Amino acid sequence: MMLVCALFSGQLMAGHNGHEYLWVKNVDHQLRHEADSDEIRSAAEESAEGLRDHHHWQKSRKPDSHFR
């Protein structure tokens, strides 16, 4: 009985106005925002790649340490 109630509760909640939508006033504004986000994302990925390479370079220069 509880399983049936749990399964149908999702359908009942989906019927209510529980979803929030962001209304876009201007399509050009939305496209500019997405382009800015893409630029920021690509710059962050490039920076992360540079830091990763630098970290690996520094790590490769350290002598190996052996613990006993």
N, C-alpha and C positions, 0 to 999 in steps of 0.2 A: 504493500500500500504506500509506504513512504517513497519507494522507488518511483512509482507512478506519479506521485505528487511532485517529486523532484524533477522528473522529466517534463511535466506540463507547466511547472512554475516558470521555466525559461520562456515558454511561448506566451504565457500571460504577461510577463514583464516586458516582452518585446512589443506587445500591443500598446503599452502605455507610452506616453511622450517622455521617455527617459533619455533619449538621445539628444545631444546638443550639436547643432550644426553651426559652423562659422560662415556667415554670409559674406561673400566677397562683393564689394561695391563696384570694383572696376577690374576687368580681366587683365589690363595692362599692368596695374599695380600688383596683381597676384603673380604675373609672369616675371616682373622685375624682382619681386621678393624671392621667388624660386631661383632666379639667376644669381642673386646675391648669396643665397644659401649655398648654391653649388660652388661659387667662387670661394666662399669661406671653407667649405668642406674640402675642396681640392687643396687649398693652401695648408689646412691642418694636416691632411694626409701627407703632403710633401714634407712638412716640418717634422712630422712623426717619423717618416722614413729617414730623414737626415739624422735625427737623434738616434734612431735605431742603429744606423750604420756607424755613427760615432761611438756608440756604446760597444758594439761588437769589435770595433777597431781597438778601443781602449782595453777591452777584455782580452783580446788576442795578444796584447803586448805584456800583460802581467804574467809573471812566471807561475807555473802550476804549483799549487800548494797541496801537500799530501798530509792528511790527518791520520794519526795512529790511534 
